[in-house]
């Protein structure tokens, strides 16, 4: 039975991960959920909310998390937050750390955008250098099933107001996605597995879908028929290299993802191989949610 602590409840992944952890029969409850503002939450027999500022309360949180077997981080990456979690984890010495990776396969994406999300790679390396077992989980794009098309179709170039879509790369190029409930279940499954049985990297996906298929779903939901244009894979890469050379710009993050999708298989967002069987053998624990 694992004792688990979670950092980062406020983002997309907080609720589905906690929900999955609360449903597990392999956890020594309560899960310790670290939050700066515990007035937003009410502790239960399964979740104890621990008040603390991760960057300012390192010593107090280290003491509070003493004896924890697994640390899960869902925080947005920043140098200060990463450094604090590294200090806490090194002192607590859990059997497993699941850092805040998710999303793209970073190493593959760097074929398109050299150094992309290197801050996450460096964080995992520092945790491993501290002698900890670290499992990076990559999910492709993630979101709720009912709003996925609405949120993702604009990322691949669809504009409902102009009724136009500009594809980068082939419209038939696919990308991997994982529905949030599946992310939560996969994280919970990894967190309650024997750490030595897990690879250093887990790639999971609810499924894959093409750019044109997600735009078609979006168009149907909006009663819009899109007029399409296409930028070749080669031209899309050339432009992406120019934009990337200007330096990272958070406001262009969606464009970076679109550029990665434009390059097709195994460039960071289209997984042709995955580790679904590691966390959900033969789909026996749950059914993956597909679009």
C-alpha positions as CSV (number, residue, x, y, z in Angstrom):
1,X,0.0,0.0,0.0
2,X,1.6,3.3,-1.2
3,X,1.6,6.6,0.7
4,X,1.3,9.3,-1.9
5,X,1.8,13.1,-2.0
6,X,0.7,15.3,-4.8
7,X,1.8,18.8,-5.8
8,X,-0.2,21.1,-8.1
9,X,-3.9,20.8,-7.8
10,X,-5.0,23.9,-9.6
11,X,-4.4,22.9,-13.2
12,X,-6.2,20.6,-15.7
13,X,-4.7,17.4,-14.2
14,X,-5.3,18.0,-10.5
15,X,-8.9,16.9,-10.2
16,X,-8.7,13.8,-12.5
17,X,-5.5,12.6,-10.8
18,X,-7.0,13.0,-7.3
19,X,-10.2,11.3,-8.4
20,X,-8.3,8.3,-9.7
21,X,-6.2,8.1,-6.5
22,X,-9.3,8.2,-4.3
23,X,-10.7,5.2,-6.3
24,X,-7.6,3.0,-5.8
25,X,-7.5,0.0,-3.5
26,X,-3.7,0.1,-3.4
27,X,-3.2,3.3,-1.4
28,X,-2.4,4.0,2.2
29,X,-4.8,6.9,2.7
30,X,-4.9,9.8,3.1
31,X,-3.2,11.1,0.0
32,X,-1.3,14.3,1.0
33,X,-2.3,17.1,-1.4
34,X,-0.1,20.2,-1.1
35,X,-1.8,23.5,-1.6
36,X,-1.0,27.1,-0.9
37,X,-4.7,27.8,0.0
38,X,-6.3,25.0,2.0
39,X,-9.5,27.1,2.4
40,X,-10.6,26.0,-1.0
41,X,-10.7,22.4,0.0
42,X,-12.0,20.1,2.7
43,X,-9.9,17.2,3.9
44,X,-11.5,13.7,3.9
45,X,-10.5,10.3,5.1
46,X,-8.9,9.8,1.6
47,X,-7.3,13.3,1.0
48,X,-5.5,15.4,3.5
49,X,-4.8,19.0,2.2
50,X,-1.4,20.2,3.4
51,X,-1.0,24.0,3.4
52,X,2.3,25.1,2.2
53,X,4.1,27.3,-0.3
54,X,6.3,24.8,-2.2
55,X,9.1,27.3,-2.8
56,X,9.1,29.0,0.7
57,X,8.2,26.1,3.0
58,X,10.7,23.4,1.9
59,X,11.6,22.4,5.4
60,X,8.0,22.2,6.7
61,X,6.8,20.3,3.7
62,X,9.8,17.9,3.9
63,X,8.7,17.1,7.5
64,X,5.0,16.8,6.6
65,X,5.8,14.4,3.7
66,X,8.2,12.2,5.7
67,X,7.5,8.5,5.0
68,X,5.8,9.1,1.6
69,X,6.4,6.4,-1.0
70,X,5.4,8.4,-4.1
71,X,5.6,12.1,-5.0
72,X,3.5,13.2,-8.0
73,X,4.1,16.7,-9.4
74,X,1.4,18.4,-11.6
75,X,2.9,21.9,-11.3
76,X,3.7,24.2,-14.2
77,X,7.5,24.1,-14.6
78,X,9.6,27.0,-13.3
79,X,13.1,27.1,-12.0
80,X,12.1,27.9,-8.4
81,X,9.3,25.3,-8.2
82,X,11.5,22.6,-9.7
83,X,14.4,23.4,-7.4
84,X,12.1,23.2,-4.4
85,X,10.5,19.9,-5.4
86,X,14.0,18.5,-6.0
87,X,15.1,19.5,-2.5
88,X,12.0,18.0,-0.9
89,X,12.2,14.8,-2.9
90,X,15.9,14.4,-2.1
91,X,15.2,14.7,1.6
92,X,12.0,12.6,1.7
93,X,13.5,9.9,-0.5
94,X,10.3,8.4,-1.9
95,X,10.5,5.1,-3.8
96,X,9.1,6.9,-6.9
97,X,8.7,10.4,-8.3
98,X,6.4,11.2,-11.2
99,X,7.4,14.8,-12.3
100,X,5.3,17.2,-14.2
101,X,6.0,16.1,-17.8
102,X,2.8,14.9,-19.6
103,X,2.1,16.4,-23.0
104,X,4.8,15.9,-25.7
105,X,7.6,13.4,-25.9
106,X,10.2,16.0,-25.2
107,X,13.2,14.2,-26.6
108,X,11.4,13.6,-29.9
109,X,10.0,17.1,-30.1
110,X,13.5,18.5,-30.0
111,X,14.1,17.1,-33.5
112,X,11.8,19.9,-34.6
113,X,12.5,22.5,-31.9
114,X,16.0,21.9,-30.3
115,X,15.9,22.4,-26.6
116,X,12.1,22.5,-26.4
117,X,10.9,22.1,-22.8
118,X,14.5,21.4,-21.7
119,X,13.5,22.7,-18.2
120,X,11.5,19.6,-17.7
121,X,14.2,17.3,-18.9
122,X,16.7,19.0,-16.5
123,X,14.3,18.6,-13.6
124,X,14.0,14.8,-14.2
125,X,17.7,14.5,-14.5
126,X,18.4,16.3,-11.2
127,X,15.8,14.0,-9.5
128,X,17.6,11.0,-10.9
129,X,21.0,12.3,-9.9
130,X,19.7,12.4,-6.4
131,X,19.3,8.7,-6.6
132,X,15.5,8.6,-7.0
133,X,13.4,6.5,-9.3
134,X,11.7,8.8,-11.8
135,X,9.1,8.0,-14.3
136,X,8.2,10.6,-17.0
137,X,4.7,10.2,-18.3
138,X,3.9,11.6,-21.8
139,X,0.3,11.8,-22.9
140,X,0.2,13.7,-26.2
141,X,-2.4,16.4,-26.1
142,X,-4.8,16.1,-23.2
143,X,-8.3,17.5,-22.4
144,X,-11.9,16.7,-21.6
145,X,-13.7,14.5,-24.2
146,X,-16.7,16.8,-24.5
147,X,-14.7,20.0,-25.2
148,X,-11.6,18.4,-26.9
149,X,-12.5,19.4,-30.5
150,X,-13.4,22.9,-29.5
151,X,-10.1,23.4,-27.7
152,X,-7.8,21.6,-30.0
153,X,-9.1,22.3,-33.5
154,X,-8.0,26.0,-33.3
155,X,-4.5,24.7,-32.4
156,X,-4.3,22.9,-35.7
157,X,-5.3,26.0,-37.6
158,X,-9.1,26.2,-37.5
159,X,-10.9,29.5,-37.2
160,X,-14.6,29.3,-36.8
161,X,-15.1,33.1,-37.3
162,X,-13.4,33.1,-40.7
163,X,-14.5,29.6,-41.5
164,X,-11.0,28.8,-42.6
165,X,-8.4,26.2,-41.5
166,X,-4.7,26.4,-42.3
167,X,-3.0,23.1,-41.9
168,X,0.7,22.8,-41.2
169,X,1.8,19.5,-42.7
170,X,-0.7,17.0,-44.1
171,X,-4.3,17.3,-42.9
172,X,-4.0,13.5,-42.5
173,X,-1.2,13.7,-40.0
174,X,-2.4,12.4,-36.7
175,X,-1.5,13.3,-33.1
176,X,-1.8,11.3,-29.9
177,X,-4.3,12.4,-27.2
178,X,-5.3,11.3,-23.7
179,X,-8.6,12.2,-22.1
180,X,-8.1,13.7,-18.6
181,X,-9.9,10.9,-16.9
182,X,-7.5,8.4,-18.5
183,X,-4.5,10.5,-17.5
184,X,-5.6,10.4,-13.9
185,X,-6.1,6.6,-14.0
186,X,-2.7,6.0,-15.7
187,X,-1.0,8.2,-13.1
188,X,-2.7,6.4,-10.3
189,X,-1.8,3.0,-11.9
190,X,1.9,4.0,-12.2
191,X,1.9,5.4,-8.6
192,X,0.7,2.1,-7.2
193,X,3.0,-0.1,-9.3
194,X,6.2,-1.6,-8.1
195,X,8.7,1.2,-9.0
196,X,11.3,-1.2,-10.4
197,X,8.8,-2.6,-12.8
198,X,8.3,0.8,-14.5
199,X,10.4,2.2,-17.4
200,X,11.9,5.6,-17.0
201,X,9.4,6.9,-19.6
202,X,5.8,6.0,-20.0
203,X,4.0,7.0,-23.2
204,X,0.3,6.6,-23.0
205,X,-2.6,7.6,-25.3
206,X,-6.4,7.2,-25.4
207,X,-6.0,7.2,-29.1
208,X,-4.8,9.2,-32.2
209,X,-6.8,11.5,-34.5
210,X,-5.9,13.3,-37.7
211,X,-5.9,17.1,-38.0
212,X,-8.7,17.0,-40.5
213,X,-10.8,14.7,-38.3
214,X,-10.6,17.0,-35.3
215,X,-11.5,19.9,-37.5
216,X,-14.4,18.0,-38.9
217,X,-15.7,17.3,-35.4
218,X,-15.3,21.0,-34.5
219,X,-17.1,22.1,-37.7
220,X,-20.0,19.8,-37.0
221,X,-20.3,21.1,-33.4
222,X,-20.3,24.7,-34.7
223,X,-22.3,24.1,-37.9
224,X,-19.3,25.5,-39.8
225,X,-17.9,24.2,-43.1
226,X,-14.2,25.1,-43.3
227,X,-12.2,26.2,-46.3
228,X,-8.8,24.6,-46.1
229,X,-5.3,25.6,-47.1
230,X,-2.2,23.6,-46.5
231,X,1.5,24.4,-45.8
232,X,3.8,21.6,-46.7
233,X,5.7,19.7,-44.0
234,X,9.0,21.1,-45.3
235,X,7.8,24.7,-45.4
236,X,6.2,24.3,-42.0
237,X,9.5,23.1,-40.6
238,X,11.5,25.9,-42.2
239,X,9.2,28.5,-40.7
240,X,9.2,26.8,-37.3
241,X,13.0,26.9,-37.2
242,X,12.9,30.7,-37.9
243,X,10.3,31.3,-35.2
244,X,12.1,29.1,-32.7
245,X,15.4,30.8,-33.4
246,X,13.9,34.0,-31.9
247,X,13.7,32.4,-28.5
248,X,10.9,30.8,-26.5
249,X,7.7,32.8,-26.3
250,X,5.0,31.5,-24.1
251,X,2.3,33.2,-26.2
252,X,3.4,31.0,-29.1
253,X,3.1,27.7,-27.3
254,X,0.2,26.6,-29.3
255,X,2.1,27.3,-32.5
256,X,5.0,25.2,-31.3
257,X,2.7,22.3,-30.8
258,X,1.2,22.8,-34.2
259,X,4.7,22.8,-35.7
260,X,5.5,19.5,-34.0
261,X,2.2,18.0,-35.3
262,X,3.2,19.2,-38.8
263,X,6.2,16.8,-38.9
264,X,4.2,13.6,-38.5
265,X,5.1,10.4,-36.8
266,X,7.5,10.2,-33.8
267,X,8.3,13.9,-33.7
268,X,6.8,14.4,-30.3
269,X,3.1,14.2,-30.6
270,X,2.2,11.3,-32.8
271,X,3.1,8.1,-30.9
272,X,3.2,5.0,-33.1
273,X,4.2,3.0,-30.0
274,X,2.9,3.4,-26.4
275,X,3.1,1.8,-23.0
276,X,-0.6,1.5,-22.4
277,X,-0.1,-2.2,-21.5
278,X,2.1,-1.2,-18.6
279,X,-0.5,0.8,-16.8
280,X,-3.7,-1.0,-18.1
281,X,-2.8,-4.5,-19.2
282,X,-5.3,-5.7,-21.9
283,X,-7.5,-2.8,-20.9
284,X,-8.7,-4.8,-17.9
285,X,-8.6,-1.9,-15.4
286,X,-10.5,0.6,-17.5
287,X,-11.6,1.4,-21.0
288,X,-9.7,4.1,-22.7
289,X,-11.9,7.0,-23.7
290,X,-11.7,7.7,-27.5
291,X,-13.1,10.6,-29.5
